[in-house]
Amino acid sequence: MEITIQPARSEDIPAIVEFIKQARSVMFPWIDAESQNQHAQRELANFSKTYLDNPNGAFLTAYGNGQIIAAIGYAPYDDRFPELGLGREGVVEFVRLYVNPVWRRAGLASKLCAALEQRAKDAGMKKLYLHTHPFLEGAIGFWERQGFSILQVDDDPVWQTTHMSKIL
């Protein structure tokens, strides 16, 4: 089975957003369908501006059998967590890492991360930021294996948002 990793193209946006929507419904099953649809509509409306037209944005997709099987992107970090002290200059946020469950545990997420990290380096970025949650099985350990360090874990009984970063 040949897997190809490629940058997102404008003609791929509807399929990418649908892939993200389906992944989010599995990851966050308690979020109602209407909220999921609203999120997908915002994603669709802003995708080009965030990832394709922005010099500080990028999005990669992996294809197998002609279908999207995994995705990841980065967007400019907006310093919405100022207590982390990351700033904005040279910082991007890794977002939307999803791998179809059938394709997990085959190294695909690591390959996507490495490819996206290289794009960030090539674009002159100095630091990567992301956040994840302990209820996403294996996520924190995965990101630590990619070289990310935990900055802070929010004291929230539901989300326990885990903020992580990596210096390039």
N, C-alpha and C positions, 0 to 999 in steps of 0.2 A: 504494500500500500504506500503510495507516494503522498507525502504531506508537503504542502508548499506554504511558506510564510511570506506574506507580502504586505506592503503598506495598503491601507484602506484607500479606495477610490470613490469618487462621488457617486458613481452608479451602484456601488455596493451598500450605500448607507441604509436603505430600507431593510435589507437582509441583515445587516449588522445590528441595527436597532431591534429588530425582531428577535435575533439571537440573544441580545442583552436582556430583553424583556422576559424571554423564556427562562433564562438563567436566574434572573432576580426572583421570579416566581417560585423557583425551587429553593433558592438560598434564604428567601424571606417570605415563607408561606403565610405568615400572619398578616402581611400587608394586603389589604383588599384589592380586588381586581381593578376597581376604578382608580385607585391611587397608583397602581402599577401602570395603567394605561396613560394616566396624566404624566407620569415620569417618562414613559416612552415617547410621548408627544414632545415633551421638552427636549429630550435627547435628540430626536429627529430634527427639531427646529434649530438646534445649536450645534449639531455635529460638525458641519463644515467649518464654521467659525472657530470652534474649539480645537479641532484636530487637524484639519486639512489646510485651512487658510492661515493658521497662526504659526509663525516661525518657532514658537515655544510649545507647540503641540504636535503629537504624532499618534497614530493608531495602527496597529498591526493585526492581521487576521491570519489564521491557519486554516487551510482547506484540506479536506480529505474526501474523496469520492465526489468532488464538485460542490461540497457543502461546507459551510463554516463550522469548524469543530472547536475553535478556540479563538480568543481575542484578548487584547490588552492595549491600553493607551496611556499617554501622559498628557497632562494639561499644565499650564502655568499655575504654580502654587499661589494662592491668593491671600496667604497669611491670615486665614480665618481662625487660626489657633495661635494667637500672638504669644501666649505663654510658653510655646515651644521654642521661641527664639530663632526660628528658621529664616525669617525675612522673606523677601520675594526675589531678590536678585540671584539669578543662576539656579533657581530651585524649581523643579517640576514635580507634580504629583502623579504617581502611578495609579491608574484607575482601571476598572472594568476587566480585571483578569478573570476570565471564565473559560473553563475547559469542559466540553461535553463529557459527562460521566463515563461514557464508553471508551474515551481516549485518555482517561486519567492514569497516572502511575506509569507513564511511558516516557517521561522526560520532556513532554511538550511544553508544559508551563515554564520549565527552566530555560528551554530554548527561546521561547517568546520573550522572557524577561531579559535574557542575555542580548538578544537582538535589539530590544527596545532600549536597554541601557547603553548599548553602543551608539544608537541614534542620539541619545541624550548627550553623550560625550562628544560626538561629532558636532552637535549643535552648540557646544560650549557650556553645557550645564555643569554645575559644580556639586549639586546635592539632589538626592531623590527623597521624596517624602511619600508615605502612604499611611493609611489606617485600615485596620481590620478588626475582627471581633473573635473572641474565643469560641463562640458557638459555631463558627465556620471551621469544621473539623480539619485539623492539620495546617491551617493557614499561617499561624504565628511561626511554627517550626519551619514551614516552607520558606517564609520570608527571611528568617534567620539564616537558613542555608544559602540564601542568595546574597548574604552579606549585610542585611539590614539589622539595625540595633533598635531595641525598644527605647523610646524616649519617655513615654508616659502611658499609663493605663487610667482611663477615666473611671471615677468612682460612681458607676451607674449600674444598678442591679440587673438591667436587661442587656444593654449594649456592651458595656465594658470596653468601649472603644480603645484599641491599642494603637498608639501612634508610633511610627517607626521611620527611621531615616538611614540613608547610606551616603557617604561622601564618595564622590567619583574621583 
